[in-house]
Amino acid sequence: MVDYLVIGLGLAGISFCEKLSKEEKSFIVIDDNSQRASIVAGGLYNPVILKRFSLAWRADKQLEEAIPFYQGLEEKLEVKLDYKVPVLRIFASIEEQNLWFEAADRLELQEFLSTDLVTNLNPNLRAPYGFGKVLSTGRVHTSRLVESYAAHLKKRQSFRQETFSFKDLEIHKDFFRYKDIKAKNLVYTLGFGLKENPFFNYLPLNGTKGELLTIKAPELEEASVIKSSVFIIPIGNDQYRIGATYKWKDKVNMPTPEAKQELLEKLDTFVDCPYEVERHVAGIRPTVADRRPLVGRHPEYKNMYVLNGLGSRGVLIAPYAAHRLFDFIEKQQPFDKEMDISRFAKRYQKA
């Protein structure tokens, strides 16, 4: 018997499994690579909501845990994952400059918003009012992380690449049996795949489709992340990730011409150099209406748990939420009510 059976190996699954490893808990992961949000993500971590110059939910605490978490994974997997890169927000007007500096004076934002106006020195960028610089930012190479972690688990014989079959799950009083696996606890980290989960599909996981482009732009020569109507994220070799779109109705992992056109039109409003589109990808973010994760114990099956709903900030939220869930299960420590699925208990009763 293993301590845990984990279903899903995106950012949430990896974060939880790594916590299990550190605590010397045995586990097996099942994943079929069908949920692509973690794989195609831009991987940017940024503690500030740049539309309204405010601190993202629990971002300061999440950052404290995320940075050493990814550093530890780099050492363990022997791959480069965390790229420190500043984020520059293009100002659209003098008024936006003033709003930025007002925000930078607020106590919770002082360590994250620079009070120095950054002048635009790149002739291929349109930014007549300059930039605001966000501190403590970077990019995690999420596809490399998923690939490397899966390979690591395969070596440990702790990973099975297959589609989880709910009809093959047996629920007993003190354990679960799935085919030849017997586990004390079951944790679902399925991303948008949670919609197909009969135990947790009562939760309001909406899902938001995001599409990104990879362009090659040798003349751009920009080392910082640039944020305007879209992000430009440098990834090396004159390549940049451009994203992302937000679509609430389309739930298919296929890129669309409309999204490509939208991204390129927005990019052309502030970039003045030739480029070539090399790649176009799409994924469904596991988003929730109240913008908080879905973490906690099933209302009926006491050893069944969920870790989901990380939205567009999964790189930052995943380690934080995974650690809270582990401490809740193993140490009975309460965690943030804002992300506890008990807030949707009435929906389960209706279902």
Buried (B, 14 or more C-beta within 10 A) or exposed (E): EBBBBBBBBBBBBBBBBBBBBEEEBEBBBBBBEBBBBBBBBBBBBBBBEBEEBBBBBBBBEBBEBBBEBBEEBBEEBEBEBBBEBBBBBBBBEEEBBEBBBEBBEEEEBEEBBBEEBBEBEBEBBBBEBBBBBBBBBBBBBBBBBBBBBBEBBEEEEBBBEEEBEEEEBEEEEEBBBBEEBBBBBBBBBBBBBBBEBEBBEBBEBBBBBBBBBBBBBEEBEBEBBBBBEBBBBBBEEBBBBBBBBEBEEBEEBEBBEEBBEBBBEBBEEBBEBEBEBEEBBBBBBBBBEEEBBBBBBBBEEEBBBBBBBBBBBBBBBBBBBBBBBBBBBBEEEEBBEEBBBEBBEEEBEEE
